[in-house]
Amino acid sequence: MVTQVMLSEEERSDLISECNSMGGLNEWLENLNRRPGLSELDVRLSKLEPNIQAIERCIGYSEYGYQRNIINKNEYYELVAICWSSGQETPIHDHTGSDCAFLILAGTCTETVYETNDDGLATPTLSREYKPGGICAAEEADIHRISNESNENLINLHVYTPPLRDFNIYAPAEE
């Protein structure tokens, strides 16, 4: 299950004032007036110097599943800090109509990539871990699951282009 929270104007302002590079990313996204490409996002995210303490003060976790903390969005992008407690995960999913790039801010992120079989069931093909500073990107048709398999909290900063509106959820194939 996912919880979604839109940061208030005050929380967003506090975050951007305490995390200059986050403010720069937000300003770039706001002024772009088009859908940014994954290679552009990779460059921007790789230069980000997050203030983890400020981010943790402005976002939250949910005991019922991961939490999407929406920092800002317009018609071209959605900037989201997603938080997982230990053991939380997304369903197996794609991003119909949206690409996604994200930076691991804290914790260890596990991405499991899937392919579907003839019955439309998802079979894992690859699993990789990302540490703080790692960047992951997924095109809209990519099928994956993001999980926190560690004993610490996980925070990822996601940029969806355009904002995530739809996705498909896949059932796992029998192993």
Number of C-alpha atoms within 10 A of each C-alpha: 12 17 16 15 16 15 19 13 11 10 17 19 15 15 23 21 13 17 19 15 18 22 17 14 17 19 12 13 22 16 8 12 12 13 16 18 13 20 11 10 23 16 11 15 24 13 12 18 13 18 16 14 11 16 21 15 11 19 23 20 21 16 12 11 18 26 24 25 22 20 25 18 19 13 12 17 26 21 23 25 24 24 27 28 23 18 14 23 20 17 17 20 21 22 23 16 16 23 24 23 22 25 26 22 26 21 21 22 27 17 18 18 20 22 17 16 11 6 7 12 14 22 20 17 11 11 13 11 15 17 15 15 18 17 20 19 18 18 18 18 15 16 24 25 19 20 22 24 19 15 11 14 18 25 28 25 23 26 27 28 27 19 21 17 10 10 15 12 15 20 13 17 14 7 5
